[in-house]
Amino acid sequence: METTITRHVPPQHLIDLINPVVRAALRSRAHAPLDDALLILHVTGRRSGRTLDIPVTYHRFGDELLVVTQHTWRANLRGGAEVQVTLQGRCRTMHAEVDEDPRSVAATILELVRRDGLHATQRLVGLTFHPEQVPEPAELEGAVRRFDLAFVRLTSCR
């Protein structure tokens, strides 16, 4: 049976409205309730030199923090980059690598399903599988291409 895969993300105008509040909360002493789900990724534009402060959801995956995105700001991290990350109320330097290969992204999603379960993974990556079953790798790879998904992998700088 073929799985239908859909993507659900809040409308951009709602994200733009909420992000200043989220950024302020993550930088304040009131950050604790958000710590297990959100961080601020401080990305410097390669051409503009401007710093973007982007609240993103993350997931711990071994020694890495995984961030799923479909946004174009990820281009600034291609080839690897040192970035500032506000996590658990503290700013730290981390190394960012972007995985934009649809086969690799799909394989990571399937690994997350095996490790954390179907529902947790669907919430993390913003995908819904109909019926609620693990899709075939080729189907998932097609969805990754269709929704232009990538993972940003953050690791500690030692």
DSSP file with accessible surface (Angstrom, degrees, kcal/mol):
  #  RESIDUE AA STRUCTURE BP1 BP2  ACC     N-H-->O    O-->H-N    N-H-->O    O-->H-N    TCO  KAPPA ALPHA  PHI   PSI    X-CA   Y-CA   Z-CA
    1    1 A M              0   0  177      0, 0.0     2,-0.2     0, 0.0     0, 0.0   0.000 360.0 360.0 360.0 133.6    0.0    0.0    0.0
    2    2 A E        -     0   0  157    133,-0.1     2,-0.4     1,-0.0     0, 0.0  -0.555 360.0-135.3 -80.4 143.7    1.3    3.4   -0.9
    3    3 A T        -     0   0    6     -2,-0.2     2,-0.5   133,-0.0   129,-0.0  -0.809   6.4-141.7 -99.1 135.8    1.7    6.0    1.8
    4    4 A T  E     -A  130   0A  86    126,-3.3   126,-3.0    -2,-0.4     2,-0.5  -0.859  18.7-159.4 -93.1 129.6    0.5    9.6    1.2
    5    5 A I  E     +A  129   0A   9     -2,-0.5     2,-0.3   124,-0.2   124,-0.2  -0.954  12.1 179.2-115.3 124.9    2.9   12.0    2.9
    6    6 A T  E     -A  128   0A  41    122,-2.4   122,-2.6    -2,-0.5     2,-0.4  -0.827  18.7-138.0-119.6 161.2    1.8   15.6    3.7
    7    7 A R  E     -A  127   0A  44     -2,-0.3     2,-0.5   120,-0.2   120,-0.2  -0.976  12.6-167.5-122.3 133.4    3.7   18.4    5.3
    8    8 A H        +     0   0  117    118,-2.4    -2,-0.0    -2,-0.4     0, 0.0  -0.973  18.1 155.5-124.2 115.4    2.1   20.7    7.9
    9    9 A V        -     0   0   71     -2,-0.5     3,-0.1     0, 0.0    -2,-0.0  -0.979  46.7-100.5-132.7 148.6    3.9   24.0    8.9
   10   10 A P        -     0   0   73      0, 0.0     5,-0.1     0, 0.0    -2,-0.0  -0.303  53.2 -87.0 -62.7 153.0    2.3   27.1   10.4
   11   11 A P    >>  -     0   0   68      0, 0.0     4,-2.0     0, 0.0     3,-0.7  -0.314  35.9-120.6 -60.4 143.9    1.8   30.0    7.9
   12   12 A Q  H 3> S+     0   0   87      1,-0.2     4,-2.9     2,-0.2     5,-0.2   0.856 111.4  58.5 -58.3 -36.8    4.9   32.2    7.6
   13   13 A H  H 3> S+     0   0  141      1,-0.2     4,-1.5     2,-0.2    -1,-0.2   0.887 107.2  48.3 -63.9 -32.9    3.0   35.3    8.7
   14   14 A L  H <> S+     0   0   68     -3,-0.7     4,-2.4     2,-0.2     5,-0.2   0.922 111.3  49.5 -70.9 -41.4    2.2   33.5   12.0
   15   15 A I  H  X S+     0   0   39     -4,-2.0     4,-2.8     1,-0.2    -2,-0.2   0.931 110.1  51.3 -60.8 -45.2    5.8   32.5   12.4
   16   16 A D  H  < S+     0   0   93     -4,-2.9    -1,-0.2     1,-0.2    -2,-0.2   0.848 111.6  48.4 -61.8 -33.2    6.9   36.1   11.8
   17   17 A L  H  < S+     0   0  128     -4,-1.5     4,-0.4    -5,-0.2    -1,-0.2   0.897 118.2  38.3 -73.3 -40.1    4.5   37.3   14.4
   18   18 A I  H >X S+     0   0   75     -4,-2.4     4,-2.1     1,-0.2     3,-0.8   0.809  96.6  79.3 -83.7 -30.9    5.5   34.8   17.1
   19   19 A N  H 3X S+     0   0   30     -4,-2.8     4,-3.1     1,-0.3     5,-0.3   0.842  88.7  54.5 -54.0 -41.8    9.3   34.7   16.5
   20   20 A P  H 3> S+     0   0   65      0, 0.0     4,-2.2     0, 0.0    -1,-0.3   0.919 111.3  46.7 -60.0 -37.2   10.2   37.9   18.4
   21   21 A V  H <> S+     0   0  104     -3,-0.8     4,-2.5    -4,-0.4    -2,-0.2   0.924 113.6  48.0 -68.3 -42.9    8.4   36.6   21.5
   22   22 A V  H  X S+     0   0   24     -4,-2.1     4,-2.7     2,-0.2     5,-0.2   0.933 111.1  50.7 -64.0 -44.7   10.1   33.2   21.2
   23   23 A R  H  X S+     0   0   63     -4,-3.1     4,-1.4     1,-0.2    -1,-0.2   0.933 111.5  48.2 -58.6 -45.5   13.5   34.8   20.7
   24   24 A A  H  X S+     0   0   60     -4,-2.2     4,-0.8    -5,-0.3     3,-0.2   0.922 112.5  48.2 -62.8 -43.2   13.0   37.0   23.8
   25   25 A A  H >< S+     0   0   26     -4,-2.5     3,-0.7     1,-0.2    -2,-0.2   0.914 109.8  51.9 -64.8 -41.1   11.8   34.0   25.9
   26   26 A L  H 3< S+     0   0    4     -4,-2.7    63,-0.4     1,-0.2    -1,-0.2   0.774 112.8  45.9 -68.8 -24.0   14.8   31.9   24.9
   27   27 A R  H 3< S+     0   0  117     -4,-1.4    -1,-0.2    -3,-0.2    -2,-0.2   0.571 106.3  75.8 -90.6 -11.1   17.2   34.7   25.8
   28   28 A S  S X< S-     0   0   48     -4,-0.8     3,-1.1    -3,-0.7    -3,-0.0  -0.297  97.7 -99.1 -94.6-179.9   15.5   35.4   29.2
   29   29 A R  T 3  S+     0   0  246      1,-0.3     3,-0.5     2,-0.1    -4,-0.1   0.610 117.4  70.8 -71.8 -10.7   15.5   33.6   32.5
   30   30 A A  T 3   +     0   0   63      1,-0.2    -1,-0.3    -5,-0.2     4,-0.2   0.154  66.9 104.8 -90.7  19.0   12.1   32.2   31.4
   31   31 A H    X>  +     0   0   41     -3,-1.1     3,-2.1     1,-0.2     4,-0.9   0.769  51.0  88.1 -73.1 -24.4   13.8   29.9   28.8
   32   32 A A  G >4 S+     0   0   62     -3,-0.5     3,-1.0     1,-0.3     4,-0.4   0.826  82.0  54.9 -51.4 -44.6   13.5   26.6   30.7
   33   33 A P  G 34 S+     0   0  114      0, 0.0    -1,-0.3     0, 0.0     3,-0.2   0.766 115.2  41.8 -63.4 -19.7   10.0   25.5   29.5
   34   34 A L  G X> S+     0   0   52     -3,-2.1     4,-2.6    -4,-0.2     3,-1.9   0.553  87.6  95.5 -99.1  -9.3   11.2   25.9   25.9
   35   35 A D  T << S+     0   0   16     -3,-1.0    -1,-0.1    -4,-0.9    53,-0.1   0.756  79.7  53.7 -60.7 -31.8   14.7   24.3   26.3
   36   36 A D  T 34 S+     0   0  140     -4,-0.4    -1,-0.3    -3,-0.2    -2,-0.1   0.511 123.3  25.1 -82.1  -2.3   13.7   20.7   25.2
   37   37 A A  T <4 S+     0   0   49     -3,-1.9    21,-1.7     1,-0.2     2,-0.3   0.647 113.9  47.7-129.3 -29.8   12.2   21.9   22.0
   38   38 A L  E  <  +B   57   0B  32     -4,-2.6    50,-0.4    19,-0.2     2,-0.3  -0.898  43.2 166.6-128.6 150.8   13.7   25.2   20.8
   39   39 A L  E     -B   56   0B   0     17,-2.1    17,-2.7    -2,-0.3     2,-0.6  -0.926  34.9-115.0-144.9 167.0   17.0   27.0   20.3
   40   40 A I  E     -BC  55  86B   0     46,-2.2    46,-2.6    -2,-0.3     2,-0.6  -0.951  22.8-156.8-107.6 124.1   18.1   30.2   18.5
   41   41 A L  E     -BC  54  85B   0     13,-2.7    13,-3.0    -2,-0.6     2,-0.9  -0.892   5.0-153.8 -99.4 120.5   20.4   29.6   15.5
   42   42 A H  E     -BC  53  84B  23     42,-2.9    42,-1.1    -2,-0.6     2,-0.5  -0.864  19.4-176.6 -99.2 102.4   22.5   32.8   14.8
   43   43 A V  E     -B   52   0B   0      9,-2.5     9,-3.4    -2,-0.9     2,-0.5  -0.890  16.2-148.3-107.8 126.5   23.3   32.5   11.1
   44   44 A T  E     -B   51   0B  79     -2,-0.5     7,-0.2     7,-0.2     2,-0.2  -0.815  23.9-120.2 -94.6 126.9   25.5   35.1    9.4
   45   45 A G     >  -     0   0    8      5,-3.1     4,-1.4    -2,-0.5    28,-0.0  -0.453  12.4-142.5 -65.5 133.4   24.7   35.7    5.7
   46   46 A R  T  4 S+     0   0  145     -2,-0.2    -1,-0.1     2,-0.2    -2,-0.0   0.860  98.6  26.0 -66.4 -36.8   27.7   34.9    3.5
   47   47 A R  T  4 S+     0   0  250      1,-0.1    -1,-0.1     3,-0.1    -2,-0.1   0.868 129.9  38.0 -92.9 -44.0   27.0   37.8    1.1
   48   48 A S  T  4 S-     0   0   82      2,-0.1    -2,-0.2     1,-0.1     3,-0.1   0.775  86.0-142.9 -81.9 -27.5   25.2   40.3    3.3
   49   49 A G     <  +     0   0   48     -4,-1.4     2,-0.2     1,-0.3    -3,-0.1   0.441  54.4 138.7  76.5  -3.5   27.1   39.7    6.5
   50   50 A R        -     0   0  161     -6,-0.1    -5,-3.1     1,-0.1     2,-0.5  -0.488  52.6-128.9 -72.8 144.8   23.8   40.2    8.4
   51   51 A T  E     -B   44   0B  77     -7,-0.2     2,-0.5    -2,-0.2    -7,-0.2  -0.845  16.7-157.3 -98.2 127.6   23.1   37.9   11.3
   52   52 A L  E     -B   43   0B  49     -9,-3.4    -9,-2.5    -2,-0.5     2,-0.8  -0.895   4.8-152.8-100.7 129.7   19.8   36.2   11.3
   53   53 A D  E     -B   42   0B  51     -2,-0.5   -11,-0.2   -11,-0.2   -30,-0.1  -0.891  22.3-176.2-104.2 102.8   18.5   35.0   14.7
   54   54 A I  E     -B   41   0B  24    -13,-3.0   -13,-2.7    -2,-0.8     2,-0.4  -0.880  20.6-146.6-112.4 111.4   16.3   32.1   13.8
   55   55 A P  E     +B   40   0B  15      0, 0.0     2,-0.3     0, 0.0   -15,-0.2  -0.611  32.8 171.0 -71.1 129.6   14.2   30.2   16.5
   56   56 A V  E     -B   39   0B  17    -17,-2.7   -17,-2.1    -2,-0.4     2,-0.2  -0.974  35.5-115.3-138.3 153.3   14.1   26.5   15.4
   57   57 A T  E     -B   38   0B  66     -2,-0.3    11,-0.3   -19,-0.2     2,-0.3  -0.607  38.1-170.5 -80.9 150.9   13.0   23.2   16.8
   58   58 A Y        -     0   0   10    -21,-1.7     2,-0.4    -2,-0.2     9,-0.2  -0.927  15.6-152.4-139.4 165.8   15.7   20.7   17.4
   59   59 A H  E     -D   66   0B  46      7,-1.6     7,-3.1    -2,-0.3     2,-0.4  -0.997  23.4-121.5-140.5 133.1   16.1   17.1   18.3
   60   60 A R  E     +D   65   0B 117     -2,-0.4     2,-0.4     5,-0.2     5,-0.2  -0.624  31.7 176.5 -75.0 129.5   19.0   15.4   20.1
   61   61 A F  E >   -D   64   0B  35      3,-3.0     3,-2.0    -2,-0.4     2,-0.2  -0.840  60.8 -62.6-137.2  88.5   20.4   12.6   17.9
   62   62 A G  T 3  S-     0   0   64     -2,-0.4    -1,-0.1     1,-0.3     0, 0.0  -0.472 118.8 -16.3  66.3-127.9   23.4   11.1   19.6
   63   63 A D  T 3  S+     0   0  139     -2,-0.2    93,-0.5    -3,-0.1     2,-0.3   0.374 127.6  81.2 -86.8   2.4   26.0   13.8   19.9
   64   64 A E  E <   -D   61   0B  47     -3,-2.0    -3,-3.0    91,-0.1     2,-0.5  -0.728  69.4-138.7-108.1 159.1   24.3   16.0   17.4
   65   65 A L  E     -DE  60 154B   5     89,-2.3    89,-2.9    -2,-0.3     2,-0.5  -0.973  25.8-150.5-108.6 128.9   21.4   18.4   17.5
   66   66 A L  E     -DE  59 153B   0     -7,-3.1    -7,-1.6    -2,-0.5     2,-0.4  -0.878  14.1-175.2-104.5 134.3   19.2   18.0   14.4
   67   67 A V  E     - E   0 152B   1     85,-2.2    85,-3.1    -2,-0.5     2,-0.4  -0.997  12.5-151.9-124.6 125.2   17.2   20.9   12.9
   68   68 A V  E     + E   0 151B  18     -2,-0.4     2,-0.3   -11,-0.3   -11,-0.2  -0.816  26.1 163.7 -96.8 138.4   14.9   20.2   10.0
   69   69 A T  E     - E   0 150B   5     81,-2.4    81,-2.0    -2,-0.4    -2,-0.0  -0.996  40.1-170.5-151.0 155.1   14.2   23.1    7.6
   70   70 A Q        +     0   0   52     -2,-0.3     2,-0.1    79,-0.2    -1,-0.1   0.239  60.8 115.9-119.1   5.0   12.9   24.0    4.2
   71   71 A H  S >  S-     0   0   60      1,-0.1     3,-1.2    79,-0.1     4,-0.1  -0.422  70.6-127.6 -84.8 153.4   14.1   27.6    4.4
   72   72 A T  G >  S+     0   0  125      1,-0.3     3,-2.2     2,-0.1     4,-0.3   0.659  94.7  84.3 -74.6 -14.7   16.8   29.2    2.2
   73   73 A W  G >  S+     0   0   25      1,-0.3     3,-1.7     2,-0.2    -1,-0.3   0.774  74.5  76.6 -59.7 -20.4   18.9   30.5    5.1
   74   74 A R  G X  S+     0   0   11     -3,-1.2     3,-2.2     1,-0.3     4,-0.4   0.766  75.1  76.3 -62.6 -22.5   20.5   27.0    5.2
   75   75 A A  G X  S+     0   0   34     -3,-2.2     3,-1.1     1,-0.3    -1,-0.3   0.825  85.0  64.2 -58.6 -28.4   22.5   28.0    2.1
   76   76 A N  G <  S+     0   0   34     -3,-1.7    -1,-0.3    -4,-0.3    -2,-0.2   0.641 102.9  48.7 -68.8 -13.4   24.7   30.1    4.4
   77   77 A L  G X  S+     0   0    3     -3,-2.2     3,-2.0    -4,-0.2    21,-0.4   0.429  78.7 126.9-107.0  -1.3   25.8   26.9    6.2
   78   78 A R  T <  S+     0   0  114     -3,-1.1    21,-0.1    -4,-0.4    18,-0.0  -0.302  76.7  22.0 -60.2 138.4   26.7   24.8    3.1
   79   79 A G  T 3  S-     0   0   78     19,-0.3    -1,-0.3     2,-0.1    18,-0.1   0.475 132.1 -69.6  82.7   1.6   30.1   23.3    3.3
   80   80 A G    <   -     0   0   15     -3,-2.0     2,-0.3     1,-0.1    17,-0.2   0.212  57.0-164.2  91.9 144.6   30.1   23.7    7.1
   81   81 A A  E     - F   0  96B  23     15,-1.9    15,-3.4     2,-0.0     2,-0.5  -0.974  25.3-116.2-159.3 149.1   30.2   26.7    9.3
   82   82 A E  E     + F   0  95B 111     -2,-0.3     2,-0.3    13,-0.2    13,-0.2  -0.774  44.2 179.7 -84.8 131.9   30.8   27.8   12.9
   83   83 A V  E     - F   0  94B   8     11,-3.1    11,-2.9    -2,-0.5     2,-0.4  -0.932  30.2-119.0-132.1 156.7   27.5   29.3   14.3
   84   84 A Q  E     -CF  42  93B  75    -42,-1.1   -42,-2.9    -2,-0.3     2,-0.4  -0.805  31.0-169.6 -91.7 139.7   26.4   30.8   17.5
   85   85 A V  E     -CF  41  92B   0      7,-2.9     7,-2.4    -2,-0.4     2,-0.8  -0.999  18.1-147.8-132.5 127.7   23.5   28.9   19.1
   86   86 A T  E     +CF  40  91B  11    -46,-2.6   -46,-2.2    -2,-0.4     2,-0.4  -0.896  34.3 164.2 -94.7 111.9   21.4   30.1   22.1
   87   87 A L  E >   - F   0  90B   3      3,-2.9     3,-1.8    -2,-0.8   -48,-0.1  -1.000  62.2  -6.0-135.2 127.9   20.5   26.8   23.9
   88   88 A Q  T 3  S-     0   0   74    -50,-0.4    -1,-0.1    -2,-0.4   -56,-0.1   0.878 130.5 -54.6  54.3  40.8   19.2   26.5   27.4
   89   89 A G  T 3  S+     0   0   32    -63,-0.4     2,-0.4     1,-0.2    -1,-0.3   0.421 119.4 101.2  79.8  -1.0   19.7   30.2   28.0
   90   90 A R  E <   -F   87   0B 157     -3,-1.8    -3,-2.9     2,-0.0     2,-0.4  -0.934  65.7-134.6-120.7 142.2   23.4   30.2   27.0
   91   91 A C  E     +F   86   0B  75     -2,-0.4     2,-0.3    -5,-0.2    -5,-0.2  -0.772  35.1 165.6 -91.6 131.6   25.1   31.2   23.8
   92   92 A R  E     -F   85   0B  59     -7,-2.4    -7,-2.9    -2,-0.4     2,-0.4  -0.967  37.3-109.4-142.2 159.3   27.7   28.8   22.5
   93   93 A T  E     +F   84   0B  63     -2,-0.3    64,-0.9    -9,-0.2     2,-0.3  -0.768  40.1 172.7 -91.2 134.4   29.6   28.1   19.3
   94   94 A M  E     -FG  83 156B  10    -11,-2.9   -11,-3.1    -2,-0.4     2,-0.5  -0.919  33.3-114.2-135.1 162.1   28.7   25.0   17.4
   95   95 A H  E     -FG  82 155B  48     60,-3.1    60,-2.3    -2,-0.3     2,-0.4  -0.861  30.7-157.7 -98.7 130.5   29.7   23.5   14.1
   96   96 A A  E     -FG  81 154B   0    -15,-3.4   -15,-1.9    -2,-0.5     2,-0.4  -0.915  12.5-179.8-112.6 133.0   26.8   23.3   11.5
   97   97 A E  E     - G   0 153B  82     56,-1.9    56,-3.3    -2,-0.4     2,-0.5  -0.991  19.4-140.8-125.0 138.9   26.7   21.0    8.6
   98   98 A V  E     - G   0 152B  24    -21,-0.4     2,-0.7    -2,-0.4   -19,-0.3  -0.876   7.2-161.5-103.3 128.8   23.8   20.9    6.1
   99   99 A D  E     + G   0 151B  21     52,-3.3    52,-2.2    -2,-0.5    -2,-0.0  -0.936  25.0 156.3-107.7 105.8   22.5   17.6    4.8
  100  100 A E        +     0   0   58     -2,-0.7    -1,-0.1    50,-0.2     3,-0.1   0.336  32.3 117.8-109.9   2.6   20.5   18.4    1.7
  101  101 A D     >  -     0   0   85      1,-0.2     4,-3.0     2,-0.0     5,-0.3  -0.620  59.1-147.0 -74.3 115.4   20.8   15.0    0.0
  102  102 A P  H  > S+     0   0   20      0, 0.0     4,-2.5     0, 0.0     5,-0.2   0.862  96.5  50.8 -54.8 -37.7   17.2   13.6   -0.3
  103  103 A R  H  > S+     0   0  168      2,-0.2     4,-2.2     1,-0.2     5,-0.1   0.936 114.0  44.0 -65.9 -43.9   18.4   10.0    0.2
  104  104 A S  H  > S+     0   0   42      2,-0.2     4,-2.3     1,-0.2    -1,-0.2   0.908 113.7  49.9 -67.7 -41.7   20.4   10.8    3.3
  105  105 A V  H  X S+     0   0    0     -4,-3.0     4,-2.4     2,-0.2    -2,-0.2   0.938 111.9  48.7 -62.8 -44.6   17.6   13.0    4.8
  106  106 A A  H  X S+     0   0    3     -4,-2.5     4,-2.5    -5,-0.3    -2,-0.2   0.915 110.1  51.8 -62.0 -41.0   15.1   10.3    4.2
  107  107 A A  H  X S+     0   0   53     -4,-2.2     4,-2.2     1,-0.2    -1,-0.2   0.901 109.3  50.0 -63.4 -38.8   17.4    7.7    5.8
  108  108 A T  H  X S+     0   0   12     -4,-2.3     4,-2.5     2,-0.2    -1,-0.2   0.917 109.5  51.2 -65.4 -41.4   17.8   10.0    8.9
  109  109 A I  H  X S+     0   0    0     -4,-2.4     4,-2.3     1,-0.2    -2,-0.2   0.935 110.3  48.9 -61.2 -43.6   14.0   10.3    9.1
  110  110 A L  H  X S+     0   0   14     -4,-2.5     4,-2.4     1,-0.2    -1,-0.2   0.890 109.9  51.7 -64.2 -37.0   13.7    6.5    9.0
  111  111 A E  H  X S+     0   0   78     -4,-2.2     4,-2.5     2,-0.2    -1,-0.2   0.905 108.5  51.4 -64.8 -40.1   16.3    6.2   11.7
  112  112 A L  H  X>S+     0   0    0     -4,-2.5     4,-3.6     2,-0.2     5,-0.5   0.907 108.4  51.7 -61.9 -40.1   14.4    8.6   13.8
  113  113 A V  H  X5S+     0   0   13     -4,-2.3     4,-1.9     1,-0.2    -2,-0.2   0.939 111.7  46.5 -61.4 -46.0   11.3    6.6   13.3
  114  114 A R  H  <5S+     0   0  163     -4,-2.4    -2,-0.2     1,-0.2    -1,-0.2   0.900 122.0  36.9 -62.3 -39.4   13.1    3.4   14.4
  115  115 A R  H  <5S+     0   0  106     -4,-2.5    -2,-0.2    -5,-0.2    -1,-0.2   0.897 134.0  17.9 -81.2 -43.2   14.6    5.2   17.4
  116  116 A D  H  <5S-     0   0   56     -4,-3.6     4,-0.4    -5,-0.2    -3,-0.2   0.476 107.5-106.8-113.8  -8.3   11.8    7.5   18.6
  117  117 A G     X< -     0   0   30     -4,-1.9     4,-1.8    -5,-0.5    -1,-0.2  -0.018  32.6 -78.8  97.5 160.5    8.7    6.2   17.0
  118  118 A L  H  > S+     0   0   28      1,-0.2     4,-2.6     2,-0.2     5,-0.2   0.926 122.9  47.3 -64.5 -48.7    6.4    7.2   14.2
  119  119 A H  H  > S+     0   0  102      1,-0.2     4,-2.2     2,-0.2    -1,-0.2   0.920 112.3  48.5 -65.6 -44.4    4.4    9.9   16.0
  120  120 A A  H  > S+     0   0   31     -4,-0.4     4,-2.3     1,-0.2    -1,-0.2   0.914 113.9  47.6 -61.9 -40.9    7.4   11.7   17.6
  121  121 A T  H  X S+     0   0    2     -4,-1.8     4,-2.6     2,-0.2     6,-0.3   0.917 108.6  53.3 -68.8 -41.5    9.2   11.7   14.2
  122  122 A Q  H  X>S+     0   0   14     -4,-2.6     4,-1.3     1,-0.2     5,-1.1   0.924 111.4  47.1 -59.4 -41.4    6.2   13.0   12.3
  123  123 A R  H  <5S+     0   0  186     -4,-2.2    -1,-0.2    -5,-0.2    -2,-0.2   0.924 112.2  50.7 -64.2 -44.7    6.0   15.9   14.8
  124  124 A L  H  <5S+     0   0   25     -4,-2.3   -56,-0.2     1,-0.2    -2,-0.2   0.920 120.2  32.1 -60.6 -46.7    9.7   16.7   14.6
  125  125 A V  H  <5S-     0   0    1     -4,-2.6    -1,-0.2     2,-0.1    -2,-0.2   0.506 104.9-121.3 -95.5  -3.2    9.9   16.8   10.8
  126  126 A G  T  <5 +     0   0   17     -4,-1.3  -118,-2.4    -5,-0.3     2,-0.3   0.756  68.2 130.2  73.0  22.5    6.4   18.2   10.2
  127  127 A L  E   < -A    7   0A   1     -5,-1.1     2,-0.4    -6,-0.3    -1,-0.3  -0.818  43.1-157.1-107.8 152.3    5.3   15.3    8.1
  128  128 A T  E     -A    6   0A  36   -122,-2.6  -122,-2.4    -2,-0.3     2,-0.5  -0.998   8.2-150.1-127.1 131.6    2.2   13.2    8.3
  129  129 A F  E     -A    5   0A   0     -2,-0.4  -124,-0.2  -124,-0.2    -7,-0.0  -0.890  18.6-130.7-103.3 125.5    2.1    9.7    6.9
  130  130 A H  E    S+A    4   0A  85   -126,-3.0  -126,-3.3    -2,-0.5     2,-0.2  -0.980  96.6  26.7-118.9 121.9   -1.4    8.4    5.7
  131  131 A P  S    S-     0   0   56      0, 0.0     2,-2.3     0, 0.0  -127,-0.0   0.688 111.7-105.7 -68.4 172.3   -2.1    5.7    6.7
  132  132 A E  S    S+     0   0  114     -2,-0.2     2,-0.3  -129,-0.0    -2,-0.1  -0.411  81.1 111.5 -72.6  81.6   -0.1    5.9    9.9
  133  133 A Q  S    S-     0   0   72     -2,-2.3     0, 0.0   -15,-0.1     0, 0.0  -0.966  78.6 -85.2-146.7 160.5    2.7    3.6    8.8
  134  134 A V        -     0   0   70     -2,-0.3    -2,-0.0     1,-0.1   -24,-0.0  -0.528  49.9-130.6 -69.8 125.1    6.3    3.9    8.0
  135  135 A P        -     0   0    4      0, 0.0    -1,-0.1     0, 0.0  -133,-0.1  -0.317  26.0 -94.6 -73.2 161.1    6.7    4.9    4.3
  136  136 A E     >  -     0   0  125      1,-0.1     4,-2.5  -133,-0.0     3,-0.3  -0.429  38.1-112.1 -67.8 148.9    9.0    3.1    1.9
  137  137 A P  H  > S+     0   0   73      0, 0.0     4,-2.7     0, 0.0     5,-0.2   0.885 117.5  51.7 -53.0 -41.5   12.4    4.8    1.6
  138  138 A A  H  > S+     0   0   77      2,-0.2     4,-2.1     1,-0.2     5,-0.1   0.892 109.8  49.3 -65.7 -38.3   11.7    5.8   -2.1
  139  139 A E  H  > S+     0   0   40     -3,-0.3     4,-2.0     2,-0.2    -1,-0.2   0.921 112.8  47.2 -63.6 -44.8    8.4    7.4   -1.1
  140  140 A L  H  X S+     0   0    0     -4,-2.5     4,-2.6     2,-0.2    -2,-0.2   0.916 109.7  52.9 -65.3 -40.6   10.0    9.3    1.8
  141  141 A E  H  X S+     0   0   30     -4,-2.7     4,-2.2    -5,-0.2    -1,-0.2   0.915 108.2  51.8 -61.0 -39.8   12.9   10.4   -0.5
  142  142 A G  H  X S+     0   0   30     -4,-2.1     4,-2.7     1,-0.2    -1,-0.2   0.904 109.8  48.8 -62.5 -40.8   10.2   11.8   -2.9
  143  143 A A  H  X S+     0   0    0     -4,-2.0     4,-2.8     2,-0.2    -2,-0.2   0.901 108.0  53.9 -66.7 -39.9    8.5   13.7   -0.1
  144  144 A V  H  X>S+     0   0    2     -4,-2.6     5,-2.0     1,-0.2     4,-0.5   0.925 112.6  44.6 -59.6 -42.8   11.9   15.2    1.0
  145  145 A R  H ><5S+     0   0  147     -4,-2.2     3,-0.8     3,-0.2    -2,-0.2   0.937 113.1  50.5 -64.4 -47.3   12.4   16.4   -2.6
  146  146 A R  H 3<5S+     0   0  148     -4,-2.7    -2,-0.2     1,-0.3    -1,-0.2   0.889 119.0  36.3 -60.9 -39.8    8.9   17.7   -2.9
  147  147 A F  H 3<5S-     0   0   51     -4,-2.8    -1,-0.3    -5,-0.1    -2,-0.2   0.392 105.2-127.8 -96.4   2.7    9.0   19.7    0.4
  148  148 A D  T <<5 +     0   0   84     -3,-0.8     2,-0.2    -4,-0.5    -3,-0.2   0.902  43.9 178.3  54.0  49.0   12.7   20.7   -0.1
  149  149 A L      < +     0   0    3     -5,-2.0     2,-0.3    -6,-0.2   -79,-0.2  -0.561  10.7 171.7 -87.5 147.1   13.7   19.4    3.4
  150  150 A A  E     -E   69   0B   0    -81,-2.0   -81,-2.4    -2,-0.2     2,-0.4  -0.967  25.7-129.1-144.0 157.7   17.2   19.4    4.8
  151  151 A F  E     -EG  68  99B   0    -52,-2.2   -52,-3.3    -2,-0.3     2,-0.6  -0.930   9.0-152.9-107.7 136.4   18.8   18.7    8.1
  152  152 A V  E     -EG  67  98B   0    -85,-3.1   -85,-2.2    -2,-0.4     2,-0.6  -0.956  16.4-154.9-100.4 122.8   21.2   21.0    9.8
  153  153 A R  E     -EG  66  97B  43    -56,-3.3   -56,-1.9    -2,-0.6     2,-0.5  -0.908   7.7-163.9-103.6 118.6   23.4   19.0   12.1
  154  154 A L  E     +EG  65  96B   0    -89,-2.9   -89,-2.3    -2,-0.6     2,-0.3  -0.898  10.7 176.1-106.3 129.2   24.9   20.9   15.0
  155  155 A T  E     - G   0  95B  45    -60,-2.3   -60,-3.1    -2,-0.5   -91,-0.1  -0.937  35.5 -95.3-129.1 154.7   27.9   19.5   16.9
  156  156 A S  E     - G   0  94B  62    -93,-0.5     2,-0.6    -2,-0.3   -62,-0.2  -0.356  31.1-128.6 -66.0 142.9   29.9   20.9   19.7
  157  157 A C              0   0   54    -64,-0.9   -64,-0.1    -2,-0.1    -1,-0.1  -0.843 360.0 360.0 -89.0 124.4   33.2   22.7   18.9
  158  158 A R              0   0  244     -2,-0.6   -64,-0.0   -64,-0.0     0, 0.0  -0.750 360.0 360.0-109.3 360.0   35.9   21.2   21.1
